[in-house]
Amino acid sequence: MMHCTIHHLARSLVLALLFSLFSLPAHAHKPSDSYLTLRADQTGIHGQWDIALRDLDFAIGLDEDGNGELTWDEVRSKHADIAAYALARLKITAGELPCPLTAGQQLIDQHSDGAYTVLMFDSTCNAEKIKVQYQLFFDLDTQHKGLLRLVNRKDATTTAIFSPEQASQEFVVADVNKWQQFSDYIFHGIWHIWIGFDHILFLLSLLLPAVLMLKAGKWEAASSFKAAAIDVLKIVTAFTLAHSITLTLAALNVLALPTRLVESAIAASVILAALNNLRPLFQGKRWLVAFIFGLIHGFGFASVLADLGLPQSTLVLALVGFNLGVEIGQLAIVAGFLPLAYLLRRHWLYQRAIVQVGSGLVIIIALVWFIERAFNMRIIS
């Protein structure tokens, strides 16, 4: 009976891994996001909405000549369409009364993942509490997220994430609780590690052999859960320490690296970590690989905080909360992985299908990411 149960678990884990690998998006590190800033003062609510041009092109068509490249004239000619499309999918109410939104000027700005239109808008609503209903792109992309920054009259900042599951949220404009802000940043960190597929694949690639031992060039089941847990602890600690260092340095503008270099290096780290499972190069020193490449991953985490445009007054709070959220999300992955992997470590499905075949698939996916990021080209549409 026990053997059948383990066999069933192994098959389920293999199928889940294969499904998750094949369902990963090609552009995995930076999913579709928009950045909405609302500033409340005595005259009403003033908004700035940064929306990716690539998403707008897909939704309403901006590339008039169809050459695959957007020009300023093409975008400018669609300003009215962009404003109408976006503002029809954003509703702000004060109590039971709707707040009419009036479109203003539109600009172009560069984020870490490309060009964005910057739509300015205003409302004369002046209330202590508001309700924001966000529906942008949800009908086209269920993975899309809207990142909100609400700044009140005292320059206190509240953040939130809109998703299809949380499309409507209420906010107190008059007062912002610091603990609420802190919990918002924790949520941002947890969410980012869970949707950061390249971070997850890097971590899992390093963890897969933790329940195995290398003998005569072949993986064999580890004899002790304690030894496996210590190995995992070393890897997670090294990764945490490394990305915390560079996340802090980057967020404080002490050190910066080009986005393309960072994203390419993250993809390369996934390739190397998975390759080590097929041709062990760092046996006993995977924690060192986790530390070295964790420094690069920290710059990737920092880009999220940079895109949120956080003010200096909340930067320390954001850093601590976001980093804590990343660790919580990371530990949740480890807590789900390690006991199951240890239970299945002796089964051939784990040693061959999951570790070997799974690592091979990870290499292929990460190689696509690397080529696309390093050479700024698209292999998979």
N, C-alpha and C positions, 0 to 999 in steps of 0.2 A: 504493500500500500504506500509506504514512504517513498519507494523508488518511483512509483507511478506519479505521485504528487510532485516530486522534484522534476521528473520528466515533463510534466504538464507546465510547471512553472518555467522551466527552461525554454520550452517552445513558445510560451506566452511572451517571455522576455525578448526572445529573438524576433518574433513578429512585431513587437512594439518598437524595438530598435530599428528594424528595417523600415517600418512605416514612418517613424519619425525622421529617418535619414532621407527617404525619398520625398517627404513632404516639406523639407526645408526649402525656404525661398533661396534663389540664387544670390540675391543681394541681402544677405541675412543680417548683417550687423546694423544697418540703418533702415528700419522699416518706415512706412509712410507715417509722417507726423506733421501736424501744423502747430504753430505757436501763437496763442491768443493772449494778448495783454489788455487788461481792462483797468483804467485809472479813474477812480471816483473822486470828484471834488465838488465844490459848491454849485457849479454850473451843470453838473450831470455826470455822465459816464463817457469816457473817451477811449476808443479802442484802436488797437493795432493788431492786425492779423497777418502773420507770415505763412504763406501757403506755397508748397513746392510747385514750381512750374510744370514739372513732369507729371504731377498728379492732375493739375488743371488741364494739361494738354490731353491726357487720357479721358477726362470727364467731358470737356466741352470743345476740344480741338483748337489749339493755338497755332499749330504749324501749318500755315496757309499754303505754302508751296510744297509741303510734303517731303522736304529734303532731310528731315531728321534733326534739324538744328533750328532753335528758336532765336529770332532777332528781336531787338528792342521795338522795332516798328510793328512786328507781328503781335507782340504782347500788348503794346500800347493801343492798337486798334481793337483789342478785345477787353479793354478796361471796363466798359459798361457791362459786358457779358460776365466778366469775372465777379464784379461787385454784386450783380443781380443773383448769380449762382450761389455765391458764398453767403450773402446776407439772408437769402431765402432759407438757409439751413442753420441759422443761428437766431434763437429767440431769447430775449431777456425780458423778464417781467418783474415788476415791483408790486408785491401783494398780488392782486388779481388783475392789475392793469398792465397791458403790454407796453414795452418801451420801443417806440419806432426808432429804427437805425438808419442814419443818413450817411451814405458813402462819401468819403473825401478823396484826397489824392492817392495815387498808387505809385510806389517806387519799386526798385529791384534791389535785393540784398543777397549776399552769399552766406549760406550756412555750411556746416561741415560736409553736407552731402549734396551740395549743388545750389542752383539759383532759385530764389523764392520771390514771389510778388509780395509786396508789403501794402496791404489795404488798410487805410485809415478810415475810421467811421466815428460818429458821435450820436449820443442820445441825451435828451434833456431830462431823463429820469433822475430823480434825486431821492434815494430811499435808504433806509437802514439795512434792509435785507433785499436781496435779489435772487431770482431763480434763473439759471442759465440752462437752456436746452440746445444741445449741440448735435447736428446730424450730418456734418460734412463728410462726404465720401463713404459713409457707412453702407450705402446701397451698392457700392462698387468694390469696396475693400473692407472686409470684416476685421482686418488687422490694423486698420488705421487708428491713430490716437490723436486726440487734441490736448495739448499741454497748455494749461491756463495759468497765468500769473495775474492775480488781482491785487492792485495797489490802492490802499485807502487814503483818506485825507491826511493821515499822519505818516504816510510813506511806509506803513507796515505791509508786508507781502504775504498773501496766501497763495498756495499752489494747488492744482488739482489735475487729474487726468480724466479725459472723457473717452469712453469706449462705447461700443454698442450696448454693453451691459450696464454702463453708467453714463447714459446720454443726458440725463437731467440731474442737476445738483443745485443745492441752495447755499448761499453764502451770506455771512454777516459783514456788511461793508464798514460799519462804524468801529468795530473792534476786532482785533486779531489775537488769538491766543497763541503764545509762543510754543506751547506744547503741541497745539494743533499743527503749527508750522513744522515742528520737528517730526511729527508723525507723518506729515505729507511727504517730507524728504525721505523718510524711511521707506514709505510705499514706493516712491520713485525708484529707489535703489533695488528693492525686491523685484519690481516689475521689469527693470532694465536687465537684470541678470537672467530673468526667466525668458525674455524675448531676445536676448543677445545670444543667438544660436552659436556663433563662433566662440564665445566665451564658454558656453556649456560644452561644446564638443572638445575644446582644449582641455577643460577640466576632466571630463569623462575619459578622454584618451589617456590621461595620466593615471586615472584611478583604476582603469580596467585591469592592469596587471597586479594591483595591490593585493588581491586574494590568491595570487599565484607566485611560484618561485621558479627561477630559471635554472635548470639542471641539464648539462650537456647540450646546451643550445635549444632546449625545449621547455615550454611552460608546463609546470606541474602544480597541483593544488597546494596551497599553503596549509601548514598543519595547525596554525594557531590564529584565532581571531584577534588576539592581542597584537600579534606582529603585524597583521593586516591593518588594524586600526591605527597603530603607531605610524605605519607607512603613509596612510591617508592623512593623519594629523600633520606630518612633516610637509606633505604636498600642499595642503590647504593653508597651513600657517605661512609657508614661503610665498605662496601666491597672494595671500592677504597682505602680508607685510610689503611686498613689492608694489602691488597696485595702489596701496594706501600712500606710499611715498610719492609716486609720480602723479597720482590723482591730486594730492595736496599741492605739489609744486606747480602743476599745470593750472589748477583752479586759482591759485594765487598769482598767476602770471610770472612766476619765477623761471619756468622752463616751458618751452613749447616746441613741438615737432610738426612738420607738414602732415595734414590729414591723410593724404594718399600714402605717405610712408608708414604712418601708424597702422592704417587699415590693411595695407599689404603685409606688414610685419605680423599682424595678428593672424592673418590667413596662413602665413608661413609657419607660425608657431603651432597651429593646428596640424599642419602637414607633418612637422617634425615629431610632435608628440604621438601621432598615430603611427608614423613610420617606425618609431622606437618599439612599438608592440610587435611589428613584423620582423624587424632586424634590430634587436636590442643594442643600443649604443650608449645608453646612460643607465645601465642596470645599477640600482642602489643609489642613483643620484637624480632621480626624477624630480626631487624637491628642488634641485639646483636649476633644472629646466623650468620648473614652475616659477622660481624667483626671477630668473633672467627675463623670461617672456612676460611674467606678471608686471614688470616695469613698463612694458609696451602696452599691455592691456589697460593699465592705469590711465594712459593718455586717451584711450578710447572711452573710458568711463567719464573722463573730464569733459569730453566734447558734449555730453548730455547736459551737464551743468552749464556749460558755456552757451549752448543753444537756448536754455531756459532764460538767459539774460538776468541772472540773479544780482541784486544790488549788493554792494559791499557790506551793508549793515546786517545782512542775513547769510553772508558767505560761510562763516565758521559754522553756523547752525546747519546750513545746507551740507557742508562737507561731512560733518560728523553723522548727521542723519542719513545721508545718501550712502556713505560708506558702511554704516551699520546695516542698512537695508540690503546692500549687496552681500554682506556676510550672512544675513539671515536667509536670503534666497539661496546662497551657495550651500549653507549647511543643510537646508531642506533637501537639496539635491543629493548631498552626500548621505544624509540619514535615510533616504529612500533607496539609494543605490547599494550601500555597503552590506547591510544584512542579507539582502537578496542575492548579491553577487557571491557572498561567502557561502550561502546555502547551496548555490549552484556551481561552485568552483570546480568540483570533481567531474561534472558532466561534460561530455565531449561537445555538446552544443555551446557551452560557455567558452571552452578553450578554443574551439575552432570557429564556430559560426559568429559568436559575439566578438571575441577578441580579434580573430584573424580577418574574417570576412567583414565584420563591422569596421575595423580599422582601415581596411582597404577602401570601403565606401566613403569613410571620412576623408581619406586622402584625396579621392576623386573630387568630392564636393569642395574641399578647401583649396584644391588646385584651381578649380573654376573661379572661386572667390579671388585667389591671388592674381590670376591673369587679368580678371576684370578690373581689380583695384589698381594693380601696378601699371597696366597699360591703358587704363581708362576706356575700356571697351566692354561690350555686352556680348556674352556668349549665349546665354539663355535669356530670352525675353520674358 
